[in-house]
Amino acid sequence: VQLQAFGGGLVQPGGSLRLSCAASGSVLRLNSMGWYRQAPGKQRELVADMPSDGTTDYADFVKDRFTISRDNAKNTVYLQMNSLKPEDTAIYYCNLSVALPSGRGNYWGQGTLVTVSS
């Protein structure tokens, strides 16, 4: 199983980006998923997650600005980021728990850089 994350880039404050994370390989279905970020000199932190029941949870610093969603048919999870702020600058990582023919697996994407700057 491989995860490919993409969609990062340079955006001005107040702008928007949509990150995608696609799982390929012997994936039967997506279970839980989450987006994390790590800014320079800081620890990795949870941004948003979606447990297997489909509910969503967001860190306070992104509530009402970011939205996590999924496309089960494409084995893909998204993070729509609006009203971006310079402090949102970080490498964003996806984490997926998936069902496999052999059982379950948990995987991290390679990270995609988001830079918010004027």
C-alpha positions as CSV (number, residue, x, y, z in Angstrom):
1,V,0.0,0.0,0.0
2,Q,1.3,3.5,-0.9
3,L,-0.1,6.9,0.0
4,Q,0.5,9.8,-2.2
5,A,-0.2,13.2,-0.9
6,F,-0.3,16.3,-3.1
7,G,-1.9,19.7,-3.4
8,G,0.5,21.8,-1.3
9,G,2.1,25.0,-2.5
10,L,2.5,28.7,-2.0
11,V,-0.6,30.7,-1.2
12,Q,-1.3,34.2,0.0
13,P,-2.9,34.8,3.4
14,G,-6.7,34.4,3.0
15,G,-6.3,31.9,0.2
16,S,-7.3,28.3,-0.2
17,L,-5.8,25.0,-1.0
18,R,-7.1,21.5,-1.2
19,L,-4.8,18.6,-0.2
20,S,-5.4,15.1,-1.4
21,C,-4.1,11.8,-0.2
22,A,-4.7,8.7,-2.3
23,A,-4.1,5.1,-1.2
24,S,-3.1,2.6,-3.8
25,G,-2.5,-1.1,-3.6
26,S,-4.6,-3.8,-2.1
27,V,-6.9,-1.5,-0.2
28,L,-10.4,-2.9,0.4
29,R,-11.7,0.2,2.1
30,L,-10.7,3.2,4.1
31,N,-11.3,3.1,7.8
32,S,-10.2,6.1,9.8
33,M,-8.1,8.9,8.5
34,G,-6.5,12.1,9.6
35,W,-4.4,15.0,8.5
36,Y,-1.4,16.2,10.6
37,R,1.1,19.0,10.2
38,Q,4.5,19.8,11.4
39,A,5.9,23.3,11.3
40,P,9.7,24.0,11.5
41,G,10.9,23.4,15.0
42,K,7.6,22.1,16.2
43,Q,6.1,18.7,16.9
44,R,3.7,17.1,14.5
45,E,0.1,17.9,15.5
46,L,-3.3,16.7,14.5
47,V,-5.3,19.0,12.2
48,A,-8.4,17.0,11.5
49,D,-9.5,13.4,11.6
50,M,-12.4,11.2,10.5
51,P,-13.0,8.0,12.4
52,S,-14.5,5.0,10.7
53,D,-18.0,6.2,11.7
54,G,-17.7,9.2,9.5
55,T,-17.7,11.8,12.1
56,T,-15.2,14.6,12.0
57,D,-13.0,16.3,14.5
58,Y,-10.9,19.4,14.1
59,A,-8.2,21.1,16.1
60,D,-9.3,24.4,17.5
61,F,-6.9,26.4,15.3
62,V,-8.5,25.2,12.1
63,K,-12.2,24.9,13.0
64,D,-14.5,26.6,10.6
65,R,-11.6,27.0,8.1
66,F,-10.6,23.4,7.2
67,T,-12.8,20.5,6.1
68,I,-11.8,16.9,5.9
69,S,-13.7,14.6,3.5
70,R,-13.3,11.3,1.8
71,D,-14.1,9.5,-1.5
72,N,-14.4,5.9,-0.8
73,A,-14.5,4.9,-4.4
74,K,-11.2,6.5,-5.0
75,N,-9.6,5.6,-1.7
76,T,-8.8,9.2,-1.3
77,V,-9.1,11.7,1.6
78,Y,-9.1,15.5,1.2
79,L,-8.4,18.5,3.3
80,Q,-10.0,21.7,2.1
81,M,-8.2,24.6,3.6
82,N,-9.7,28.1,3.5
83,S,-8.8,31.4,5.0
84,L,-5.2,30.3,5.3
85,K,-2.9,32.1,7.7
86,P,0.9,32.3,7.8
87,E,0.8,30.2,10.9
88,D,-0.7,27.4,8.8
89,T,2.6,27.0,7.1
90,A,3.8,23.5,7.6
91,I,4.3,20.1,6.0
92,Y,1.0,18.3,6.0
93,Y,0.8,14.6,6.4
94,C,-2.1,12.2,5.9
95,N,-2.6,9.1,7.9
96,L,-4.9,6.3,6.8
97,S,-6.1,3.2,8.5
98,V,-7.3,0.7,5.8
99,A,-8.7,-2.7,5.5
100,L,-6.5,-5.1,3.5
101,P,-7.1,-8.7,2.3
102,S,-4.7,-9.7,5.0
103,G,-6.1,-7.6,7.8
104,R,-5.6,-4.0,8.6
105,G,-2.8,-1.5,8.0
106,N,-1.9,2.1,9.1
107,Y,0.1,4.3,6.7
108,W,1.5,7.7,6.5
109,G,1.8,9.8,3.3
110,Q,5.1,11.5,2.4
111,G,4.0,15.0,3.3
112,T,3.2,18.0,1.2
113,L,4.4,21.5,2.0
114,V,2.0,24.3,2.5
115,T,3.5,27.8,2.6
116,V,1.2,30.8,3.4
117,S,3.0,34.0,2.7
118,S,2.5,37.3,0.9
